[in-house]
Amino acid sequence: MEKRQELYAGKAKSVYTTDNDDYVILSFRDDTSAFDGEKIEQLSRKGEVNNKFNAFIMEYLSNAGIPTHFEKLLNANESLVKNMQMIPVECVVRNVASGSLCRRLGVDDGLELNPPVFEFFLKNDALHDPMINEFHIETFGWAKSEDVSTMKQLTFNVNELLSKLFADAGMILVDYKLEFGLFKGDVVLGDEFSPDGCRLWDAETRKKLDKDRFRQGLGGVIEAYEEVARRIGVPL
Ligand code: CDP
């Protein structure tokens, strides 16, 4: 597969076309952003750690029957993925209250959520990713209702699989965000799964092992990502 020109540059990843229209290359950069891109820093090794972390998780999910865009790891910072039409909706599942849920509803950080909470957000930095529901998605045509059901089901299936994977390695999957797209008409998991898009706490100490270390200026961001990777067996 030959890499051609840059198609799009996101906040942490760039997308390149290839000589095959069905595939694009995701290039994971060291740029780390928070607060809709207001805080941006370069964190050495982040691109490589997230690329390898994401490859491991996508392959794990794929082996468990979740359709994903992931094809293969190409090198330290790049992966080959299916060229999907992205659905501009973020799917969030929360097992423990933290972040925006606490700010919005005034509940205590760390409260266990049983059953887990599901939320949709519109992917739009200028509007600060507002919370939306299924009616907005249907009315504004962001996705078909059957595809919305599939996204929701797949997001919960991922919760079962990854909560266990992290629990077995001594961590709590507090919450996470997934994005989906359409590939040849089918709903497929896209974007990335890494500590940039989820909250992971050490099960014993509740130490934060995710991007909250960056958001809150706690330091040791990449060291924490590497610790998570090491615990679940990602080859770095
Ligand atoms: O992170 P923040 O408090 O602003 O938002 P949240 O709604 O509490 O985020 C829930 C989960 O989704 C966290 O694990 C975030 O890291 C993740 N998320 C993300 O990856 N990208 C976004 N644009 C929003 C949330």
Residues whose N, C-alpha, C, O or C-beta is under 5 A from the ligand:
A	BS01	CDP	V92 S98 G99 S100 L101 D129 D175 Y176 K177 D196 G197 C198 R199
